[in-house]
Amino acid sequence: MKKRKYITLGSVGAVSLLLVSSTSAYANWGSHIEGGRPGFKSRSWTDQSYTEVTFKGCDMTEPPGVVGESVDIQLYTAGIKIGPPKHFTKCFGASSSTATWTGLPKSIYYFKIEKIDGKSSTIYAMDVDQVSVDTTQAD
């Protein structure tokens, strides 16, 4: 009987540890974008002090035949722009583009695609193979 109690308590402890671990990583995430147009809004995350957004594998999908060269993203909280837009160009090549914001108050944040190739027209669309958000300044 005592052995089962310890196993049960150990299992509860492991589940609790898993819940704590997943909660603390809530602000860091990775995804991709398919057919993102100017005005595209990312999912949101909770942050305080520092946010880093990275795009890798950017590719223009519309209009057909147009080769993409840049994308501008803007960080927001509660509909308010944070700083100037960040201009990404390297993600259209073999590298990645990263933007950082520091000194942020504790809030819920998201980014929007503001422009593709310098244009805010929704006739432009793009894919991004890897999008990552990291709120850990220590890396």
N, CA and C of each residue as an Amber inpcrd file, in Angstrom:
protein
   417
   0.8040000  -1.1910000   0.0000000   0.0000000   0.0000000   0.0000000
   0.8550000   1.2660000   0.0000000   1.8690000   1.2830000   0.8310000
   2.7130000   2.4720000   0.9130000   3.4110000   2.7490000  -0.4210000
   3.7820000   1.6910000  -1.0930000   4.4570000   1.8560000  -2.3760000
   3.5620000   2.5840000  -3.3780000   2.2960000   2.2460000  -3.4200000
   1.3600000   2.9130000  -4.3260000   1.2020000   4.3880000  -3.9910000
   1.1660000   4.7030000  -2.7350000   1.0440000   6.1120000  -2.3480000
   2.2180000   6.9150000  -2.8880000   3.4210000   6.3650000  -2.7760000
   4.5920000   7.0700000  -3.2700000   4.5660000   7.2140000  -4.7850000
   4.1400000   6.1790000  -5.4720000   4.0500000   6.2350000  -6.9260000
   3.0160000   7.2700000  -7.3420000   1.8730000   7.2850000  -6.6850000
   0.8260000   8.2540000  -6.9950000   1.3190000   9.6720000  -6.7310000
   1.9420000   9.8930000  -5.5780000   2.4690000  11.2240000  -5.2720000
   3.5450000  11.6260000  -6.2730000   4.3860000  10.6770000  -6.6660000
   5.4030000  10.9690000  -7.6700000   4.7840000  11.3540000  -8.9950000
   3.7160000  10.6650000  -9.3740000   3.0280000  10.9800000 -10.6280000
   2.4120000  12.3640000 -10.5800000   1.7870000  12.7060000  -9.4480000
   1.1890000  14.0440000  -9.2960000   2.2870000  15.0950000  -9.3690000
   3.4150000  14.8390000  -8.7330000   4.5300000  15.7780000  -8.7750000
   5.0500000  15.9780000 -10.1840000   5.1420000  14.9040000 -10.9530000
   5.6140000  14.9990000 -12.3350000   4.6560000  15.8080000 -13.1900000
   3.3560000  15.5940000 -13.0000000   2.3560000  16.3600000 -13.7490000
   2.4350000  17.8250000 -13.3640000   2.5830000  18.1190000 -12.0690000
   2.6990000  19.5070000 -11.6190000   3.9230000  20.1700000 -12.2210000
   5.0460000  19.4500000 -12.2460000   6.2640000  19.9860000 -12.8370000
   6.0690000  20.2710000 -14.3190000   5.3940000  19.3960000 -15.0240000
   5.1100000  19.5980000 -16.4420000   4.2620000  20.8450000 -16.6430000
   3.2490000  21.0560000 -15.8270000   2.3980000  22.2400000 -15.9440000
   3.1760000  23.5130000 -15.6660000   4.0350000  23.5050000 -14.6590000
   4.8520000  24.6780000 -14.3570000   5.8060000  24.9570000 -15.5090000
   6.4240000  23.9390000 -16.0640000   7.3640000  24.1190000 -17.1680000
   6.6820000  24.6940000 -18.3950000   5.5000000  24.1800000 -18.7270000
   4.8310000  24.6680000 -19.9260000   4.3130000  26.0860000 -19.7330000
   3.9370000  26.4560000 -18.5230000   3.4620000  27.8100000 -18.2570000
   4.5990000  28.8150000 -18.3890000   5.7770000  28.4810000 -17.8970000
   6.8830000  29.4210000 -17.9560000   7.3780000  29.6390000 -19.3850000
   7.1310000  28.7040000 -20.2810000   7.5560000  28.8340000 -21.6770000
   6.4720000  29.4510000 -22.5470000   5.3900000  29.8970000 -21.9410000
   4.2380000  30.4360000 -22.6700000   4.6240000  31.5470000 -23.6340000
   5.5700000  32.3960000 -23.2540000   5.9030000  33.5560000 -24.0750000
   6.7820000  33.2090000 -25.2710000   7.4630000  32.0930000 -25.2570000
   8.3300000  31.7010000 -26.3640000   7.5930000  30.7040000 -27.2410000
   7.5720000  30.9570000 -28.5390000   6.8600000  30.0510000 -29.4430000
   7.4410000  30.1150000 -30.8440000   7.1090000  29.1210000 -31.6290000
   7.5220000  29.0570000 -33.0200000   6.3520000  28.6430000 -33.8870000
   6.3310000  29.1250000 -35.1150000   5.2460000  28.8030000 -36.0350000
   5.7090000  29.0880000 -37.4580000   4.7640000  29.3060000 -38.3450000
   5.0520000  29.6900000 -39.7300000   3.8910000  30.5630000 -40.2230000
   4.0720000  31.1900000 -41.3620000   3.0250000  32.0220000 -41.9630000
   2.7950000  31.5350000 -43.3810000   1.5480000  31.3310000 -43.7410000
   1.1730000  30.9830000 -45.1080000   0.2380000  32.0590000 -45.6460000
   0.6340000  32.6830000 -46.7330000  -0.2160000  33.6820000 -47.3690000
  -0.4300000  34.9370000 -46.5490000   0.5780000  35.3150000 -45.7520000
   0.4660000  36.5240000 -44.9360000   0.4540000  37.7740000 -45.8020000
  -0.4830000  38.6540000 -45.5310000  -0.6220000  39.9120000 -46.2790000
  -0.4260000  41.0870000 -45.3240000  -0.1830000  42.2810000 -45.8400000
  -0.1450000  43.4420000 -44.9520000  -1.4350000  43.4830000 -44.1170000
  -1.2590000  43.6470000 -42.8150000  -2.3900000  43.5920000 -41.8860000
  -2.4540000  42.2670000 -41.1380000  -1.6910000  41.2440000 -41.6030000
  -1.6580000  39.9620000 -40.9190000  -1.2130000  40.1700000 -39.4790000
  -1.9520000  39.5950000 -38.5350000  -1.6740000  39.7440000 -37.1110000
  -1.2520000  38.3860000 -36.5400000  -0.1220000  38.3550000 -35.8310000
   0.3640000  37.1150000 -35.2180000  -0.4770000  36.7580000 -34.0030000
  -0.2390000  35.5720000 -33.4680000  -0.8330000  35.2430000 -32.1770000
  -0.1650000  36.1100000 -31.1240000  -0.7500000  36.2270000 -29.9690000
  -0.2070000  37.1040000 -28.9350000   0.5800000  36.3180000 -27.8950000
   1.3960000  37.0410000 -27.1240000   2.1840000  36.4480000 -26.0580000
   2.3380000  37.4640000 -24.9290000   2.5990000  36.9620000 -23.7450000
   2.8390000  37.8020000 -22.5840000   4.3280000  38.0540000 -22.4750000
   4.6840000  39.3040000 -22.1830000   6.0930000  39.6430000 -22.1110000
   6.3220000  40.7720000 -21.1260000   7.5890000  40.8510000 -20.7140000
   8.0520000  41.9530000 -19.8930000   9.5140000  42.1680000 -20.2090000
   9.8820000  43.3320000 -20.6270000  11.2510000  43.7590000 -20.8430000
  11.8080000  43.5150000 -22.2460000  11.7360000  42.2970000 -22.7970000
  12.4780000  41.9850000 -24.0300000  11.6910000  41.0410000 -24.9300000
  11.6410000  41.3540000 -26.2220000  11.0510000  40.4570000 -27.2180000
  11.9420000  40.4090000 -28.4470000  12.0940000  39.2070000 -28.9870000
  12.8660000  38.9950000 -30.2130000  11.9770000  38.2050000 -31.1770000
  11.8090000  38.7290000 -32.3980000  11.0310000  38.0480000 -33.4380000
  11.9690000  37.7350000 -34.5950000  11.9610000  36.4690000 -35.0340000
  12.8260000  36.0420000 -36.1250000  11.9980000  35.4030000 -37.2330000
  12.2890000  35.7900000 -38.4760000  11.7050000  35.1820000 -39.6750000
  12.8230000  34.4700000 -40.4300000  12.5530000  33.2500000 -40.8780000
  13.5040000  32.5230000 -41.7240000  12.7210000  31.8560000 -42.8510000
  13.2330000  31.9400000 -44.0630000  12.5830000  31.3020000 -45.2070000
  11.4090000  32.1070000 -45.7370000  11.6010000  33.4020000 -45.9500000
  10.5390000  34.2510000 -46.5120000  10.4550000  34.0380000 -48.0220000
   9.2330000  33.9880000 -48.5390000   9.0210000  33.7660000 -49.9710000
   7.7470000  34.4840000 -50.4040000   7.8510000  35.2870000 -51.4350000
   6.6950000  36.0080000 -51.9790000   5.8010000  35.0170000 -52.7030000
   4.4900000  35.0410000 -52.4250000   3.5680000  34.1190000 -53.0880000
   2.6010000  34.8370000 -54.0260000   2.3330000  36.1120000 -53.7750000
   1.4560000  36.8880000 -54.6610000   1.9680000  38.3110000 -54.7370000
   1.8130000  38.9870000 -55.8540000   1.3080000  38.5090000 -57.1360000
   2.3030000  37.5480000 -57.7880000   1.8090000  36.6870000 -58.6640000
   2.6670000  35.7000000 -59.3280000   3.8180000  36.3680000 -60.0790000
   4.9840000  35.7430000 -59.9850000   6.1410000  36.2220000 -60.7320000
   6.9290000  37.3270000 -60.0550000   6.4310000  37.8750000 -58.9570000
   7.1510000  38.9330000 -58.2480000   8.0660000  38.2860000 -57.2150000
   9.3360000  38.7070000 -57.2040000  10.3060000  38.1810000 -56.2410000
  10.3380000  39.1280000 -55.0490000  10.0960000  38.5950000 -53.8710000
  10.0920000  39.4190000 -52.6660000  11.4810000  39.8130000 -52.2150000
  11.5800000  41.0090000 -51.6360000  12.8610000  41.4920000 -51.1440000
  12.8120000  41.9920000 -49.7120000  11.6090000  42.3420000 -49.2090000
  11.5470000  42.8720000 -47.8470000  10.1500000  42.7140000 -47.2440000
  10.1330000  42.7260000 -45.9170000   8.8790000  42.7340000 -45.1640000
   9.1060000  43.6080000 -43.9340000   8.1340000  44.4430000 -43.6250000
   8.1880000  45.2900000 -42.4340000   7.1740000  44.7710000 -41.4290000
   7.6410000  44.5490000 -40.1880000   6.7220000  44.1350000 -39.1330000
   6.7030000  45.1920000 -38.0390000   5.5990000  45.2520000 -37.3220000
   5.4110000  46.2270000 -36.2610000   4.9410000  45.5050000 -35.0050000
   5.5490000  45.8010000 -33.8650000   5.1200000  45.2430000 -32.5860000
   3.9990000  46.1060000 -32.0190000   2.9860000  45.4480000 -31.4460000
   1.8390000  46.1400000 -30.8600000   1.5200000  45.5980000 -29.4730000
   0.9040000  46.4330000 -28.6650000   0.2430000  46.0160000 -27.4360000
  -1.0350000  46.8330000 -27.3260000  -2.1460000  46.1690000 -27.1120000
  -3.4600000  46.8280000 -26.9890000  -3.7180000  47.8070000 -28.1360000
  -3.3100000  47.4370000 -29.3440000  -3.5400000  48.2750000 -30.5150000
  -2.5880000  49.4510000 -30.6430000  -1.6210000  49.5660000 -29.7500000
  -0.6600000  50.6800000 -29.7600000   0.6690000  50.1900000 -30.3350000
   1.2040000  50.9340000 -31.3160000   2.4840000  50.5730000 -31.9170000
   3.6210000  50.7840000 -30.9220000   4.5660000  49.8410000 -30.9190000
   5.7530000  49.9350000 -30.0750000   6.9480000  50.2190000 -30.9820000
   7.4850000  51.4170000 -30.8980000   8.6440000  51.7940000 -31.6930000
   8.3470000  51.8060000 -33.1830000   9.3910000  52.0310000 -33.9840000
   9.2180000  52.0280000 -35.4410000   9.1230000  50.5920000 -35.9700000
   8.5940000  50.4100000 -37.1890000   8.5570000  49.0700000 -37.7820000
   9.9730000  48.5400000 -37.9910000  10.1060000  47.2340000 -38.0080000
  11.3950000  46.5780000 -38.2730000  11.3870000  46.0750000 -39.7040000
  12.4760000  46.3200000 -40.4150000  12.6040000  46.0210000 -41.8460000
  13.4350000  44.7530000 -42.0170000  12.8280000  43.6870000 -42.5380000
  13.5050000  42.4040000 -42.7460000  13.8290000  42.2250000 -44.2270000
  15.0740000  41.8780000 -44.5230000  15.4690000  41.5720000 -45.9010000
  16.1930000  40.2290000 -45.9970000  16.9780000  39.8710000 -45.0000000
  17.8100000  38.6670000 -45.0630000  17.0030000  37.3800000 -45.1020000
  15.7700000  37.4110000 -44.5920000  14.9650000  36.1760000 -44.5730000
  14.5590000  35.7460000 -45.9810000  14.6730000  36.6330000 -46.9750000
  14.3730000  36.2650000 -48.3570000  15.5470000  35.5460000 -49.0110000
  16.6760000  35.5240000 -48.3420000  17.8490000  34.7920000 -48.8280000
  18.0340000  33.5330000 -48.0030000  19.2810000  33.1530000 -47.8290000
  19.5990000  31.9170000 -47.1070000  19.6910000  32.1280000 -45.5990000
  19.5350000  33.3550000 -45.1400000  19.7050000  33.6680000 -43.7270000
  18.3570000  33.9220000 -43.0540000  18.4010000  34.5540000 -41.9020000
  17.1780000  34.9250000 -41.1940000  17.2480000  36.4040000 -40.8340000
  16.1040000  36.9710000 -40.5160000  16.0180000  38.3640000 -40.0750000
  15.4440000  38.3750000 -38.6690000  16.0550000  39.1910000 -37.7910000
  15.6310000  39.2500000 -36.4010000  15.4480000  40.6960000 -35.9720000
  14.4000000  40.9430000 -35.2040000  14.1390000  42.2570000 -34.6150000
  14.0310000  42.0880000 -33.1130000  14.5380000  43.0650000 -32.3680000
  14.4260000  43.0290000 -30.9130000  13.8340000  44.3380000 -30.3980000
  13.0990000  44.2070000 -29.3290000  12.5510000  45.3520000 -28.6130000
  12.9240000  45.1620000 -27.1500000  13.4080000  46.2120000 -26.4990000
  13.7960000  46.1280000 -25.0910000  13.0840000  47.2010000 -24.2770000
  13.1260000  47.0480000 -22.9590000  12.4970000  48.0190000 -22.0710000
  10.9820000  47.9920000 -22.1280000  10.4080000  46.8420000 -22.4560000
   8.9570000  46.7260000 -22.6010000   8.2690000  46.5740000 -21.2520000
   7.1290000  47.2360000 -21.0600000   6.3620000  46.9980000 -19.8400000
   5.6490000  45.6530000 -19.9140000   5.2950000  45.0910000 -18.7750000
   4.5740000  43.8190000 -18.7670000   3.2340000  44.0220000 -19.4590000
   2.9940000  43.2220000 -20.5030000   1.7700000  43.3700000 -21.2870000
   1.6020000  42.1540000 -22.1950000   0.5820000  42.1970000 -23.0220000
   0.3420000  41.1900000 -24.0520000   0.7140000  41.8300000 -25.3880000
   1.5440000  41.1460000 -26.1700000   2.0770000  41.6850000 -27.4160000
   1.7120000  40.8190000 -28.6160000   1.7900000  41.4030000 -29.7890000
   1.6410000  40.7080000 -31.0670000   2.3340000  41.5560000 -32.1190000
   2.6200000  40.9600000 -33.2720000   3.1740000  41.7550000 -34.3680000
   2.2300000  41.6850000 -35.5560000   2.3460000  42.6830000 -36.4090000
   1.5900000  42.7130000 -37.6560000   2.5540000  42.9160000 -38.8080000
   2.2320000  42.2990000 -39.9390000   2.9500000  42.6050000 -41.1700000
   2.4020000  43.9440000 -41.6570000   3.2770000  44.9370000 -41.7500000
   2.8620000  46.2780000 -42.1710000   2.9860000  46.4450000 -43.6900000
   4.1290000  45.9960000 -44.2290000   4.3870000  46.1590000 -45.6620000
   5.1550000  44.9550000 -46.1930000   4.9130000  44.6380000 -47.4540000
   5.6980000  43.6370000 -48.1720000   6.2640000  44.3420000 -49.3920000
   7.5820000  44.2840000 -49.5440000   8.2800000  45.0160000 -50.6140000
   7.9340000  46.4990000 -50.6120000   7.7910000  47.0590000 -49.4160000
   7.5280000  48.4920000 -49.2700000   6.1000000  48.9100000 -49.5670000
   5.2090000  47.9530000 -49.7740000   3.8200000  48.2730000 -50.1350000
   2.8550000  47.6900000 -49.1070000   1.8340000  48.4590000 -48.7700000
   0.8380000  47.9960000 -47.7990000  -0.4030000  47.4250000 -48.4770000
  -0.3490000  47.2410000 -49.7880000  -1.4790000  46.6940000 -50.5370000
  -1.6600000  45.2160000 -50.2330000  -2.9040000  44.7900000 -50.0840000
  -3.1850000  43.3810000 -49.7860000  -3.1100000  42.4870000 -51.0240000
  -2.6920000  43.0300000 -52.1700000  -2.4570000  42.1430000 -53.3160000
  -1.1470000  41.3830000 -53.1280000  -0.3120000  41.8240000 -52.1620000
   0.9610000  41.1640000 -51.8690000   0.7570000  40.1470000 -50.7460000
   1.3420000  38.9620000 -50.9200000   1.2710000  37.9180000 -49.9030000
   2.5960000  37.1830000 -49.8470000   2.8810000  36.6050000 -48.6910000
   4.1460000  35.8970000 -48.5100000   3.9880000  34.7380000 -47.5450000
   4.9200000  33.7880000 -47.6470000   5.0410000  32.6840000 -46.7020000
   6.3270000  32.8900000 -45.9130000   6.3240000  32.4240000 -44.6770000
   7.5350000  32.4010000 -43.8580000   7.6420000  30.9900000 -43.2850000
   8.7270000  30.2850000 -43.6140000   8.8980000  28.9030000 -43.1620000
   8.9870000  28.7910000 -41.6460000   9.7360000  29.6980000 -41.0110000
   9.9130000  29.6590000 -39.5590000   9.7540000  31.0430000 -38.9660000
   8.8300000  31.1570000 -38.0200000   8.6450000  32.3730000 -37.2360000
   8.8950000  31.9820000 -35.7970000   9.7400000  32.7370000 -35.0950000
   9.9370000  32.4360000 -33.6790000   9.8840000  33.7270000 -32.8610000
   9.3250000  33.5860000 -31.6680000   9.2730000  34.6730000 -30.7010000
   9.9940000  34.1800000 -29.4580000  10.9610000  34.9720000 -29.0140000
  11.7500000  34.6190000 -27.8340000  11.7540000  35.8230000 -26.8920000
  11.3720000  35.6080000 -25.6540000  11.3320000  36.6870000 -24.6780000
  12.4300000  36.5430000 -23.6290000  13.4300000  35.7200000 -23.9140000
  14.5110000  35.4720000 -22.9770000  15.7490000  36.2220000 -23.4480000
  16.0710000  37.3170000 -22.8010000  17.1910000  38.1420000 -23.2370000
  18.5400000  37.4710000 -23.0000000  18.5870000  36.4730000 -22.1710000
  19.8530000  35.8310000 -21.8130000  20.5210000  35.0550000 -22.9330000
  19.8190000  34.7740000 -24.0610000  20.4860000  33.9650000 -25.0730000
  21.4980000  34.7710000 -25.7590000
